[in-house]
């Protein structure tokens, strides 16, 4: 079953409270998403560690309800 953007955003924000999340439905099916996640918590971390933080926030939803996620992580501009 596809996962709506608002549920994905809520999970990410629950795990990374300061996150700003932009979602794009890549296929128009609520099943293939691109997320741009911006958080100060990413500062100083390698990109892989940033992505692991997002995947940890998504928990078991990734690969189950959430089929595909293209992920871009950023730190806020200062």
Secondary structure in CASP SS format (residue, H / E / C, confidence):
PFRMAT SS
TARGET T0000
AUTHOR 0000-0000-0000
METHOD secondary structure of the structure
MODEL  1
X C 1.00
X C 1.00
X C 1.00
X C 1.00
X H 1.00
X H 1.00
X H 1.00
X H 1.00
X H 1.00
X H 1.00
X H 1.00
X H 1.00
X H 1.00
X H 1.00
X H 1.00
X C 1.00
X C 1.00
X C 1.00
X C 1.00
X E 1.00
X E 1.00
X E 1.00
X E 1.00
X E 1.00
X E 1.00
X C 1.00
X C 1.00
X C 1.00
X C 1.00
X C 1.00
X C 1.00
X E 1.00
X E 1.00
X E 1.00
X E 1.00
X E 1.00
X E 1.00
X E 1.00
X C 1.00
X H 1.00
X H 1.00
X H 1.00
X C 1.00
X C 1.00
X C 1.00
X C 1.00
X H 1.00
X H 1.00
X H 1.00
X H 1.00
X H 1.00
X H 1.00
X H 1.00
X H 1.00
X H 1.00
X H 1.00
X H 1.00
X H 1.00
X H 1.00
X H 1.00
X H 1.00
X E 1.00
X C 1.00
X C 1.00
X C 1.00
X E 1.00
X C 1.00
X E 1.00
X E 1.00
X E 1.00
X E 1.00
X E 1.00
X E 1.00
X E 1.00
X C 1.00
X C 1.00
X C 1.00
X C 1.00
END
